[in-house]
Amino acid sequence: MPSHLYIHVPFCDGKCHYCGFFSVVAAPSVIELYSTLPAREYDCHLARLPELGKAPLRTLYMGGGTPAMLGNDGLKRLADALAKRLSFDTLEEWTVEITPASASAALFATLSAIGVNRVSIGVQSFDDTILKRIGRRHDAQAAVAAIKRAQDAGFANTGIDLIAGLPDVTPALWSETLDRAISLSLTHLSVYALTVESGTPLAQQVEDGLELPGDDDQLAALDQAEAAFGEAGFARYEISNYALPGFECRHNLAVWRGYDYLGLGPAAASRVGRMRWTNSKDLEEYIGNVKNDTPPPGESTAFDAAEDAEERVIFALRLSEGIDLAAEARRFPALAGRVDAWEQRLADLAVPGITERVGDRWRLTARGREVCDAVLRELV
């Protein structure tokens, strides 16, 4: 049962041009009410799945949106409501996503007081022109100040997000961004390739003629990041994530390694037992249901034992550690019938340099990471 909890806070003060995550601009009264709802949603799930309360809580991740939109009092209410239901004594990692615009000293004091020990700051770029072009509501100076403020507040585990492949970012400008990130004494760096999500302002801009870097340019930018970060001591432990030793995101590792997790909030996803479900993106409907002690609506999928095992194991190929198929078959006996076929397919993919075997584990090569999704489809 889940030892890993995700809470989605769906509020922002605007929409970045590339963002496909569910977020809304809401009235203060709605935001104030929301701080009490994730805990009540947990009660709804616990009533139908009593086993949820049996596993010790190990990681908690609050994302968005912008969790700081709850305000310092709202964050305290949310934490207090959770603490009445869950023991934080076993909590190893509590991450909160932060925007530079929200990163006040008071916010970090609140996060520290409620038990947060890891922050992830959405920087995306250190160039003011680029930041404005993609709809961010901060500048480079604010991003650097936010990082320093977090570190001064005692958050030794501080990371940032960057986006590779933004329009008009030359290799030289990208190099400046990477060097700036390395200079800031961070422990974790995420580099996401720009994707065009349907319905976003970026998608409309592309339709209107905006030219984005091609696939080769984007891959070159990712290679540039890997080289720079590797030289600085960061290991690429997952396709989009780098960390100093011991600072890998434990919550995300648990998800990629196929462990149960519970998601609370509109649009949040859960994986519990042989079920996967995703809450509806309708905030009004979410509020109405949870206030009436009813689980929020959404889409769900039930798996048989083999399907469950396949899905839990396959995404570990995103990790640099790869997968030990024999060990996974012992963990998930229903996978045993697939091991020989997967071993053969991974061996076949080693011929063109897509996979490699290191000891008992299969993992993707640098070339394989470029086509990870295609490899996963090959196996399932």
N, C-alpha and C positions, 0 to 999 in steps of 0.2 A: 504494500500500500504506500501511497506517496509520502516520501520524506522531503519532497521538493515542491515548493509553493510559488506560483507566479500570480501577481496582482496587476491587473491592467488599470491604469488611471487614464481615462480617455479625453482629457482636457488639454487644450493648447490655447495660446493667445493668437494663433494664426496658423496657416498651413504652408509648410515648406513645399517648394515646387515639385520635388521628387517623391514626396512622402505618400506611400500607399497604406500606411497603418491607420487603423480607425482612431480618429480623434475629432473633437468638436470644440467650438467656442460656446461656452454655456454661461448661464446666469449665475451670479454668486450663490443664490439660494440652492440651485441644483448641485453646485460643487460642494457646498456645505453638507447637504444631505448625503452625498455620495460617500463621504468618509466613513459612514456607519454601515454601508451596504455589503462590501466584500465579506465581512465577518458573518453577516446574516445569510449571505449566499452559502458560506461554508456550512452553516447550520442546516440549510436545505439539503445539501449533499449528504451531510452526516446522517440525517434522518432516513435516507434511503440506502446509504452505504455505511453502516456503523463501523466497518473495518477501517474507514478513513482515519479514525482517531487513534489507531493502535500503533502507528509507526512514529518514531521520534522525528521531529522536524529538524532537517539538517541545512537546507538552503531556502532562502526567501529572496525573490527577485521582484522588484517593483519597477514596471516600465510604463511606457505611454505612447503617445501623449507626453505630458509633463507632470510627473508626480508632485512637484513643488507647487503646482496650481492648487492643491488642496490647502495650502497655507500651513504655517507652523502648527496652529491649533488643530487643523484637520488631520495632519500627519500624526499628531499625538492621539487624537480620537481613534484613528484607524489602528494604531499600534496597541492602544489600550483594549480595544474591542477584540483584537486577535489574541492578546495575552490572556484574556479571560477564557479562551477556548483552547489555546495551544501553549505548550511549554516551550519557552525560548531557551531553556537551559542547555539543550543539545544543539542549538543553532550554531553552525560553523561559519556561515557566510550570509550576510544580508546586504544585497546590492540595491541601490536606487539610482535610476537614470536621472541625470541633471542636465539642464541647458545652461550655457554660460549666462544667459540673461536672468536666470532664476537663482544664480549661485551666490546668495548673500551670506555674510558671516552668521546671521541669525538662523538661516536654513541649516547650515552645517552644524551649528550648536544643537539644533533640534534633532537632526539625524543622529548625532553622536549620543544624545540623551536617550533616544528610544532604542538604541542598540545597533544601528547600521554600522557596518565595518568596511564597506566597499562602495565606491561611487564610480559611475561611468558617465563621462561628460561628452555630450554631442558637439564636437568641434567642427568636423567635416572638412574644414580648410582653414589655413592661416592667412589667406589673402582676402582683403576687404572687398575688392571688386567681385571676386568669385562668390563670396558669401552673400553679397547683395543680390547677385544674379540668380542664385538658387533659392532665394526667399528666406534666408536665415535672418534672425532679428538680433544679431550680435556682430561685433567686429573682432578682429584678431586680438586686440588689446584686452577685450573683455574675456576672451577664451583663456588667455594666459593668466589673467587675474583670477579667474575661476579656479584654475588648476592650483595656483599658489594658495588661494584661500582654503581649498580643501586640504592641502597638505599642511598648512599652518594649523588647521583645526584638528590635526591628528590622524587624518585618513592616509595611512601609509600605503593602502591598496587603492590607488587612483588610476583610472584608465581613461582613454579617449577613443572616440570613433572618428575615422576619416573616410572620405569617399574617393575612390580612384576612377578616373575616366570622366571627370567633369568637363564641360565644354570650355575650350580656350585655355586649358591647363597644359602648358608645354612641359616637356621633361625637365627643363631647368626649374620651372616654377614648382613642379611636383617635388623635385629634389629639395628645394628650400622648405617646403612643407614637412617633408620627412625629417630633415635635419632639425627643424624647429621642434618637432615632436620628441625627437631623441634627446634634445637638450633640457627637457623639462622634468627629469627625474621621475618619470612615470613607470608603472609596473606592468601595464597592460595596454596593448594597442590593437584596435580592430580596424581593418581596412576592407571596406565593402566595395565591390564593383558597382558602378552606377547602373541601375536598371530602370527601364521606363514602365511605370505601372499605369495600367488603364485608368482613365478618369482623373489623373493628376494634371496640374498645370503644366508639368514638364511634357506629358504626352501631347497636350494641345500645342505647346511650343514646337515640338518635333513635327507635328502635323502641319504647322504653319511655316516650316522650313528651317528650324534650328538644326544645325549639323552637330552630331555628337561624334566623339572619337570612335573609330572602327574597332573591331574585335582585336586586331593585332596591336593597336595602340593601347587598348585597355589591358591586354595581357602584359605588354611591356611595362606599363605602370605598376602592375602587381609584382612583376619580377623585380622592378626597381625598389619597391618597398621591401620585398623579402631580403634583398641583398643588403640594403641599408640597415634594416632592423637586426638582421643576423649578425652583422659586423658589430652592432652595439650590444649584443648579448641576449637578444630576444629570440625565443624559439617559436617557430610557426607550428603551434600545436593543433590547429584546425585551419581549414582552408582560408578563413577570413580573420583569424585571431592569432596574436602574438603575445607572449608573456615572458617576463623574467622567471627563472626557476622558482616554483612554488606559488606563483601568482596566477595560475590558470583559473578561469571562472568555473568554480565548482558546480554551480547550478547548471550551466550550459553543458558541462562535461557529463553530468548525470543524464540529461536529456539525450545527448548524442550516444551515450552508452546504453540507452534503452531502458532506463528506470522510470517508474511511475512518477507522474507529476500532476498536480491539480492547479488549474487556472481559474481565477476569480475575476469577474468583471466582464463587460460586454466585449465580444470578439476574442476572449481568452480561450485557449485550447487546453484540453486535459487528456491525459492518457492513464487510465486506471484499469488494471486487470486486462480483460480482452476488449475493453471499450475505448474508443476515442471520440470525443465530442468537442464542438466549438460553439461557444455562446453566440447568439445573434448580435449583430452590430447595432440593433435598435436600442438606443439608450433609454428612451421613454418606456419601452416595453420591459427592458431589464429592470428599471426602477419599480415599475408597477408590480411585476412578478415577485421580486425579492421582498418588497414591503408587505406583500401578502403571503410571505413564507412559502413561496413556490419557486422551484428551480427555474432559472431563466430559459427561454426557448433557444433552440439552436439545432445544429445538425449532428447526428451521431452515427458511428459505424461500429458494428460488432464483428469481431474476428474469430475464426476458429483457431485452434492451437497452433497450426503451422503458419497461418497468416500472421498471427500475433508475434511468433518468434522471428519470422522473416523481417517484419517491419522494425522490431526492436534492435536487431543485430545490424541491419544493413547500413544504417546511418553512421555507424562507428567508422566506416571507411572515410568519412570526412576528417577523421582525426589522424594525426601523424603516427600515432601508436598502432593504427590499423586494427585488424581483428584476428583472433586465434579461433579458427572455425571449430576445432576439436573441443576447446574449452567452452565455446558458446553452445555447442551441441549438448554438453553436460549441463549447462545452465538451463537450456531450453530443449528437452528431449524431443519435442516435436520437430526440431530442426534437423535431426539426425539423417532423415531421408534426403536432405538437400546438400549435405556436406560434400559428397563426392562430386556432384555436378558443379557446385560452386568452386571447389578446388580446381577442377579442370578448366572452368571458364576463366578463373583468375590466372591460371597458368598460361592459357591461350593469350590473355591480354598482356602477359609479361613479354611476349615475343616482340610486339611493337613498342615496348617500353612504357606501357600504361600502368602496370602494376609491378611490384617486386616482393619477393619473400625475404623476410629478415627473421631468422630463427623459425619460430612456430607461427609467425604472424604475417598476414598479407597486408600490404598498404599501397596506396597510390604513389606513383612517382610525381615529380614536378609536372611532367606532361600529363599524367593522369588527373591531377587536380584541376587542370584546365577543362576536362571533360567529365567531371565527377558525376553529374546528373545522368549522362549517357551510360556510365559504368553501372550505376545503381539500377537503371532500367534493364541492363543486360542480365542482372542477377535475379530480378523479380519479374 
